[in-house]
Structures are given as structure tokens and as C-alpha cells.
């Protein structure tokens, strides 16, 4: 066989057009994520590029015209990689409610594959709301109310799976519209739940003084929707100007001495610039014990957005650092270890009689105590200080509560600070939390499996929050509850008609001989 030497020599020479290129990113890890269109679970790749952490994914079904999605996970590579040392071993619940059959996220919950117990359980008492917010992950609207039997099953599941059920939050819809909300709150306390919270837009508190008085007598912690200090913010996120009423609600909550958490949904080009102002306002208002910032999760109803221009936890912290004149700085914030550490970051501070703010991480080395990977020699690593800090850096920590005050004081015990009654100290502890929930764009199975915020369902399951709102559980529960309520109404009509027939009436409550 004769070899064409000219072709062989040509093929062996390097060509400029065929020079291999370096990838535009470092492939960090593979995960399982979600197709934002068809909602199938697909592979996703975490990449490090241009100082950012990016999730890239492509749906095998050809969604997005076959193109790859790119989603910003974090604008801070170094911070993201450092998070892993805060990943605390999970606490296994006393029992599970479902079996492993189809694999995560289809066996919720909780199933034996889940890696954490429930720090906080939400009970959605209804789907109705007195607002029609353009931003609403729950997609509130017509649907159903739970009843006392439903609520008892939900609470019993929580109590049965937890050695000491810490916190339950009644939510909706708008829970203050439910006629049995007070009964639900009393039932939770009777069953031994330490903290009862109500997630509300607050409008009924402002508009119905008698109702508000009865509500206050039950002493709940109020998880209060408060997105900013401009009416324009509320018009964009909630559909109408609400600032005046929001301020009236807070004044009433202060009058009743109810511990209140300001909860701000933060959306790009809407209110991210208000973050420092919300904190300053909270520090000065007598009702407010904490501020919770939640970058908007783009599921349910939401504004148009760019997945590569999302608001993230690191950005919120940077804005706090830049806008709080040193009162709170970046190093004051520590990831929450009970969930995946990229899901939430928190700080606590003591506010003295003169209004001076002393962040806890500046007097106690919180960062070292909650380092579960690199630290093996820090003193008291398994002792009281670390246990107290774990109580604070937990999704179940309830601002204004006695346990929070006790944990805060225990963390500072060696310093001899903050002595006094727990209830009085609790009123001087202020916290800032940034919580990022997942949507179909950011969805990551490894984070989901560590989720410690669960939604209770009427059939006795506890479903991780981000699974409930993305995988289809919310829609399934709503459909089933609406069918159940329809069957109940039909049964009542049938029973009424049967009684009418037996009594000689025509089905409309009228005697036949009277027609």
C-alpha cells in the first residue's frame, strides 16, 4: 500500500483553525435540577466563571428551543466555596411519613432519604387572600379552607416526628381570613408547640380592631409582609399602594406588644435599594424584633426577570455592608447550618438602652464555633456555647422568644453580659436573616434534601418548602382539597334532600301540599 506522504505531512502540521480552546469556566460539580418549562428533573452543572457561580442545564426534551439555561447562583465564588464548612450533620426525625419509591423529589415527605428534620412547619389554612399580588409564590386565590380535623392531622404529624416541636407558622393565602384561625393557634399551643407564628399581610389587623384585640390575646409572633418604605414598591409587588396601612399595622402591633418580623420580598429594580432603610426602620420601631429578606422565588406569580440577574444572599449582605454605616457589616453574617448553608444567612445583635447595636459575632467567635469541617480544636466545640449558637442559627429560632434570649445569653455566658429576665432581654435582641427559597431555575436536589422548612399537608405529610412549591405538590393538594370540599357539599345536599323527602317536603324545605 502506497502512503500519500504529502497528505500525511499536512495532517501532522498544527493548524490555527484547530487549536484547542480553554473552557470559559471551571466545572465544579454535577447536580440534579429542574427544567423550568416541563418541570422534569434533569442534570445540572455548577460552573465557576468570571467571579460568579452559575448553574447550567439543558432539558433532554428540547425545552427552551434546545438551548442551555444559565442561572446565577452566587456572585461570589470564594464565599460560595467557603460555605461548605458550615454544613452541619442533619438531625433525623423520630419517624418518616412516606417510603422511598420514585426517588427525590417525588417521595415527600418526609421520606427516609431526607437529611434533616423539620425546624419549622408551615400550615396553610386557606388559599384565599384579600390582595391580588403580582408576586405570590403560593398563587393565592379561590380554593379551599382547612378545617379542625385537617389542622389536627397536620399538627399531630409535626409533633409525632419531632421530639420537641419548636415552631409552627400559620400561612395561606391570607390566614387572618380563616374563621377558625384562633382555634388552630390554640390547638398548636395545646399540643406543645413552643412558638406559634402567623404569616400575614396585616390588613385585617389594621381594619378590624376587635378581631385584632382577640388575635393579640393569643400572643403569636407576627411574620409581617413589609416590602419597603415606598408606595411604588407595594404597587409593583402587591398591586396597590399599602404603605400607610402597613405603618398602621405596625403601630397596632406595638400597642399590643406583639413580637414582629418584617418580611421583605426583594426583587431586582424594585426595592433592593431599600434594604438598609428597612433595617434602620426596624431598629427604631418598638414592635420589630427582626427583619427577614427573601429574594423573590420565581414560581407561582412573579414579575418578569432575568435568571442571570437575580437578587442573591451575597448581594443583600453587600448592600447591608455598604448602607449601614458600620452598624452591620459583611462579617456579622454567618450561614445557617441546619439547612444547606447557601440557603440562609443570619446575624443577631443586642440593642442597648441608648440604641447602640452590638452584633453577636463581634463578641463571640460564631464563625469558629459553627465551622463543622475545618475546625477540630476550638474550645467547647461540643459544649454549651456551640449548642446555644446552633439554637440561634436555626430556622426555628423565633425573634422575641424566651428560648432565643436564653440561647443568646448562653452564647455570651463567659463574658458575663446581658443578665436579667429572658423576656426583657428578648426585646433587645434584633436579628437580620436572608433566606433564599428555590424556584424552577435555581432548583438543586442536594439543597432540597437538607431542607428544614416543611409544609404540612392535610393527609399527614411534611413536604420540603421548595419541593411543595416547584414539583407539583401544591397543585395536587389544592385539587384534592377542592374535590373533597365539593364531595362534602354534595353529601350535605343529598342528606338534606333525603330528610325533606322523609318529612314530605319537595327538596326546597316546602311541604308538597303548600306548592
N, C-alpha and C positions, 0 to 999 in steps of 0.2 A: 504494500500500500504506500503511495507517494504522499508525503505531507506537504501542504502548501505553506512553505516557510514564511512567505510574506504575510499571510493572514495570521499565522501563529505569532510572529513578532509584533504585529499590530495589536493583537488582543492582549499581549503581555505588557504593553506600554500603558501607563496611567493616563486617564482622560479627565479633563477638567469637569466634564458634564457628569461624571460618575463618581466624584469624590463623596465619600460618606459624610453626613452632617451630624453634628451633636444634637441630641434631643433638646427641646426647649424647656424641659423640666426634669426634676428628679422624681421617678416613680417611687412613692413612699410605701403604699400598701394597697391591697385589694380588699374591697368590702362588698357587701350586698346592699343595694339601694332600691329605688323605686322609679319606674318610668312615670314622669309627670302627666303623660297623656292617658295611657291604658291602665296605669297603676299596677302593672306586673312587677314582680321583684326580679331585678336584673343585677348584673355585675356593675360595680363602680370602682374607679381608680382614684386614689388620693395622690395628687401631684403637688410638688413644691416648686414654685416658679415665680420669679420676679418679686420675691419677698412675700408671696401670698401662698395660702393653701387652697387648692382648687379640687373640686370633685368633678371628674369627667365620666360620662356614661353614654352609652348608645343602646337603644332598645332593639333587640333582635326582630321585633315585629315590624320594624320600619317606621315607627313613630318619629315625629319631628322631621319628616321627609328624609329619613335615614341619616340625618345629621347627628353629630355628637352634642350633648348638652355640656355646658361648663357652668359650674356653680361656685361662688365664693364661699368658702368655709371659714377662713380666717385671714385677715390682712397681716398677720404676724406669725411668720414661720417659727421663729425662736420660741415665742410664747406657747404656740401650739404643741411643739415637741416637748416642752418643759412640763406640760400638763400631766403627762403620764405618771409622774411621781406622786400625784395626789389621788391616784385611783385606789381607793380603799377596797379591801375584800368585802364582798356582799354579805348581808345577813339573810339567812334562809328563812322564809316564813314557816310557821308551825305546820301548815298544810297547804296543798295546792288544790285548785278548783277544777282544773282540766288536765287531760292527759296529752302526751306528745303523739301527734298523729301525722299532721301535714308539715310540721316544721315552722319555725319562726318566720313571719309574724301571724300565722294562721291558727294557732292553738291557744290564744289568750282566753282566759287567764285567771290567775297566774298558773302557768304550766311549769313542770319541773326543769325546763330549760332556762327559766328566768333566773337572773343572777342577783336579784335584790328583793327585799321585802317592800311593803308599802309604807313609806314615811307619811304620806298624805293621801287621803282618799277623797275624791270628789263625788258628790251625789247630785246629779242633775234632776231637779224636781219637776221641771217642765221644759217645754220648747218655746213657749210664747214669750214675747217681750214687748215693752212699751216704747221701744225705739226700733228703727229700721236701719241699723248701722251699715254703711257701705263696707266696713271692716268688721267681720264677725266669723271667727273660725267655727263656731257652733252652728252657723247658718240658721239663726233663731227665726222662728215663725210658727205657723199653725202646726199642731202635732198632738201632744198628749201631756197630761199631768200624771205623776205617780201618785199612789195612794199609801195609806199607812202600812198595808201589808207589804207593798213593794219596798218601802223605806226600811222596814224591819228586816227584810231579807238582805238588803244591801248592808245595813249596819251589822247584822249577825255575821255575814261573810268577813267583814273587816275585823270584828272582834275575834272571830274564830281563828283567823290566820295570824293574828298579832298577839304577842304576849301582853303588851301594854299599848292598846290603840292610842296613838298620840293626837292626831288632828284629822278632823273631817271638815270639808268645805261644801256647803250647800250652794249649788250653782244652777244655771239654766241654759237657755232662756234667761228670764229675769225672775229669780226665785221669790222676790218680795210680792209677786203677783199670786203666788200659790196660797189658797185659803188655809192650808194646813201646815204652813212653814213653821209656825211656833210649836206645833205638836212634834214635828220632825226634830227640831232643835232640842226639845225636852227629852225626846226618846234617846238621842245621841248621848246626852249627859247621863241619863239613867243607865245606859249600857256601859258607862265607864270611859267614854272618850274624853280625853283630858281637855282638848281645845275644840270649840265649835266656831267655825268661821262662816261668814255669808259673803258671797261674791255678788256685788250689786252695782248698778249704775247710780243708785242712791235717790232716784227721783221720787219714790214713794215716801222716803224719809223726809224730804222737803215738802211734799204736797199733802201728807196725811199725818198731822201731829198726833192724833190719838193712836193711830197704828204705830207710829214711831216710838211713842212712850211705852207701849206694850213690848215692842221689839227690844228696846233698851233694857227693860227689866230682866231679860234673859241673858244679858251681858255677853253677847258674841264679840268676836274680833271681826271688824268690818274690812273686807277686801274690796276697796272702793275704786271704781273706774275713774281715773283722773289723768287725762292725756296731756294737759298743758294749761297755760295761763292766757291763751288767746282764743277768742271765739272762732277764728279761722281754722284752728286745729280741730275743733269739735265739728265744724261744718264738713270738713273733709273726711274725718274718720267716723263721725256719728250721724251725719246728715242734717244737723241743726245746731244753732248756737246754744250752748249749755253752760257757759262759764258762770253766769250769775247764779243759776240753780246749784251748780257744783259747790260754790262757795257757801251757799245757804245750808247745804247738806253738812258740810264740814263744821259750820258753826253749831248746828244741832247736835252733831256727834260729840263735839267738845262739851256742850251743855250737859249731855248725858254721860260724859266721861267714858266713852267707848274707845277702846284701842283701835286705831285705824291705820291701814296700809294704803298708801296712794299707789295705784297700779296704772302705769302709763304704757300704752302700746306705742312703740316708736317706729315711725315709717320714714323712709327716705324722702326728702324735700317736703316734709310736712312739719315735723316737730323735733327732729334730732337736735336742733339748736336750742331747744328749751330744757335740755337735760339738767344743766347746772341750776337754772332758775327754779325748776320743780324741787330740787333738793333744798335750796335755800328757803323756799316757801314752806316745805315740810318741817324743816328745823325750827321754824318760828311759830308754826300753828300748834296750839295745845292739844289737839286731838291726834296728831300724827306721830306714830311710833316708828314708821318705816316707809321707804319708797322702793317699789319694785318696778324695774324697767323690763319690758318684754318686747324685743324686736319682733315686728309683726311676722307671724307664721302665715304663709300664703296658701291657705286652704280654706274651704268654706267661701265666704265673701271677702274680697280684698281688692285693693286698688291695683292698677297695672304696675308692674315692677320689672326690673332687670335683675336676673339671678346673679349677675356678676357685680351688682352694685347694691347688695343687701346691707342693712344695718346689722352689725355683729357685736358680740360682747366686748372684744378688744376695742372697737371704736367707741362704744359707750364709755368705757373706762378712760380712754384717752380724752374724751370730751369733758369728763368729770375732772381729770387731772388739769386740763387747760383752763377750766372755767370756775374752779372753786377756791382760787387764791390760796392754795396750800392747806385748806381745811381738810379735804380728802385728796390723796394723790394715788397714783397708779399702784404703788407698793402696798397700799392699805387693803387691796382686794386679793382674796385667796379663793381658788376654785373649791367648789363643794364636793367632797369625796364620796358621798353616799350614792350619787348618780354618776354618770360619766362626767369626768371633771371638765369637759369642754361645754357642758350644758348649763352651768350656773356658776356665778362668782359672787362673793358676798363680803361685806365688811360690817363691823359693829363699832359703835363709839359711845362714850359716856359724855353726856352734856351736863355740865355743872350749873349751879345756881346763876352764874354770871353769863351763861350761854357759851362758855368755852367748850370746844369739841375735842375730845381725846380719843382718837381711833385705837381700838384694842391692839391691832398689830404693831403699834409703836411702843407698847409697854410689855407685850408678851410676844415671844417669837413664834407666832402662829404658823408661819411658813415651815419652820423646822418640825414642829410637833405633828403637822399633818402631811409630812413627807413620808410616804409608805414604801418607797422604792430605794432611795439612796441613803436614807438615814438609819443607822443601826446602833448609834452610840449616844443619841441625845438623851439627857437625864429625864426620868419619869415617863419614858416613852409609852409604857403601858399603864401609867398611873392616873391620878385624879385630874391633872391638868389636861392631858390629852382627851380623856373621857368628856370633860367639860367642853372642850373645844369642838369635839365631834358632835356634841349636843347642839352647839351654836351653828356650826357649819353643816346643817342638815335641812332637808326640805320640810321637816316637821317643826322646825324652830318657829315659834309664834310670837311676834313682837308684842310687847306689853304683858306677856305671861310671866307668872312667878317662876316657872322652870327656867325660862330664858335668863331671868335675873340671877337665879341660883347658879346656873352654868357660867354666866359672865363673872360672878364673884369668885367662883371656884377657880376659874382660869387665872384670876389675879390674886389668889389666896396668899401666895408667898410675899406679895407686895404690901399686904395689909390695907388695901384700898377698898372703897365702896362698901362700907359697913352700914347696916341698917335693915329695915324691913324690906323683904323682897318686892312687895307691891310698889313701894315708893321708889326703890332703885329701878324697877322695870320701867317706870315712867321717864327715867332719864337715859335709858338706853335707846339709841337710834341706829337703825340698820339700813343699808342700801344693798339691794340684790339685783342682779341682772340675770334673767332667766330666758334661755333661748329654746323654744319648742321647735320640733322638726316639722317640715312640710314635705310634699312630694318631691321637691327639688333637693332639699338637704338631707332627706331620709337616709339613715345609716343603721343597719341592723345591730351592730356592736353597741351603739349608744342605746338603742331601744331595749336591748336585753338587760341593761343596767338601770332602766327607768324606775324611779321610786315614787312617782306621782301616778296614781291609778284612778280610773273612773269605774265606779261600781255600777253594775247593770241589774235590772230587776230580776233577772234569772239567777243571780248569785255568783257572778264572775267579777273579777277585778282586772280591768284591761289597761295596760300602759297608755298614758295620755296620748302619746304620739302615734300609737297603733290605732287607738279609737278614732282619731281624727283624720287618718290618712288611708287606712287599709279597707274601710267599708263597714266597720263595726257600728259607727254612729248611724249610718243609713239603715243598717239591718235592725238595730234596736228601735229606731223610730218607726219603721214599717211594722214591726211585730207589735209594738205597743199600740199603734193606731188600729191595727186589726183586732187586737184584744179588746180595746175600748169599744170598737164597733160591735163586736160579738156580745159584749156586756149590755150595750144599749138595746140590741136586738132581743136579747134574752128578757130584758125588763119589759119591752113592748109585748113580747109573746106572753109573758106571765100576766101582764095587765089585761090583755085580750082574753086570756083564759078565765081570769076572775070575772070579767064582765059577762062572759057567756054563762058562767055558773050563776051569776046574780040576775041574769035576764036582761043585761044591758047590750047595746049594739056595738060595743067596742070603742065608743066615744064617751062612755060614762052616762049615757042616757037610756032610760027604760024604753024597750021597743014600743010599748003601747003609748009612749009620750011623743013619738015621732010624728 
